[in-house]
Structures are given as C-alpha cells and as structure tokens.
Amino acid sequence: MSLAGGRGRLHGAFKELKVKWDKTRMSWDDANSRAMEETVLDPLERKVQSSMIAMEKMMEILARARRDCG
C-alpha cells in the first residue's frame, strides 16, 4: 500500500469512527460516555491528525527525492 493510500484509509476509518460515535452518543449520554470521549476519542483524534500531517510531509519528501534522483 502506498503512503497516500494508507493516509486515505486512516482518514476514512477515523471519519467512520466519528460517525458511529455520534450515533452512539444519541443513546449513551452519561458520565461514562463523556469520560470515554475525553480519555480515548479526543486523544485518538489528535494522534490521527498528527499522523496524517506526518504522512503528508513524508509524501512531499519522497516526491522530492524521486524528482532529485530521477
């Protein structure tokens, strides 16, 4: 799988998780659901965003290397 493909899959999977979480929150809204959001989902979202930024930078570096070596 290419780096761009992996980035796309990561983005799609997290987007799907957010949609499902939003649906879950419609029927589960208590202290435990809020704790889950704060301790698991919010940190995960930050990590996913950081990973996607890193993947974009890596794609730029690889593209530059291909141009320079090709």
C-alpha positions as CSV (number, residue, x, y, z in Angstrom):
1,M,0.0,0.0,0.0
2,S,1.3,3.5,-0.8
3,L,1.7,6.2,1.8
4,A,-1.1,8.1,0.2
5,G,-3.3,5.1,0.3
6,G,-2.6,4.5,4.0
7,R,-3.3,8.1,4.7
8,G,-6.6,7.8,3.0
9,R,-7.5,4.7,4.8
10,L,-6.6,6.2,8.2
11,H,-8.7,9.3,7.4
12,G,-11.7,7.2,6.2
13,A,-11.5,4.9,9.2
14,F,-11.4,7.8,11.7
15,K,-14.3,9.5,9.9
16,E,-16.3,6.4,10.1
17,L,-15.5,6.0,13.8
18,K,-16.7,9.6,14.5
19,V,-20.0,9.0,12.6
20,K,-20.6,5.8,14.7
21,W,-19.6,7.6,17.9
22,D,-22.1,10.4,17.1
23,K,-24.8,7.9,16.7
24,T,-23.8,6.1,19.9
25,R,-23.9,9.4,21.8
26,M,-27.5,9.9,20.9
27,S,-28.4,6.9,23.1
28,W,-25.5,7.0,25.5
29,D,-25.0,10.3,27.2
30,D,-23.7,10.0,30.8
31,A,-20.5,10.5,32.7
32,N,-19.0,7.3,31.3
33,S,-19.6,8.3,27.7
34,R,-18.1,11.7,28.4
35,A,-15.1,10.1,30.0
36,M,-14.7,7.8,27.0
37,E,-14.7,10.8,24.7
38,E,-12.2,12.7,26.9
39,T,-9.8,9.8,27.6
40,V,-10.0,7.8,24.4
41,L,-11.5,9.6,21.4
42,D,-10.2,13.1,21.9
43,P,-6.6,11.9,22.3
44,L,-7.0,9.5,19.4
45,E,-8.2,12.3,17.2
46,R,-5.1,14.4,18.0
47,K,-2.9,11.4,17.2
48,V,-4.7,10.7,13.9
49,Q,-4.3,14.3,12.9
50,S,-0.6,14.3,13.8
51,S,-0.1,11.1,11.9
52,M,-1.8,12.5,8.8
53,I,0.3,15.6,8.9
54,A,3.5,13.5,9.2
55,M,2.3,11.3,6.3
56,E,1.8,14.4,4.2
57,K,5.3,15.6,4.9
58,M,6.7,12.2,4.2
59,M,4.9,12.1,0.8
60,E,6.4,15.5,0.0
61,I,9.9,14.3,1.0
62,L,9.5,11.1,-1.1
63,A,8.3,13.1,-4.1
64,R,11.2,15.5,-3.8
65,A,13.6,12.5,-3.6
66,R,12.1,10.9,-6.7
67,R,12.5,14.2,-8.6
68,D,16.1,14.6,-7.5
69,C,17.1,11.1,-8.2
70,G,15.1,10.5,-11.4
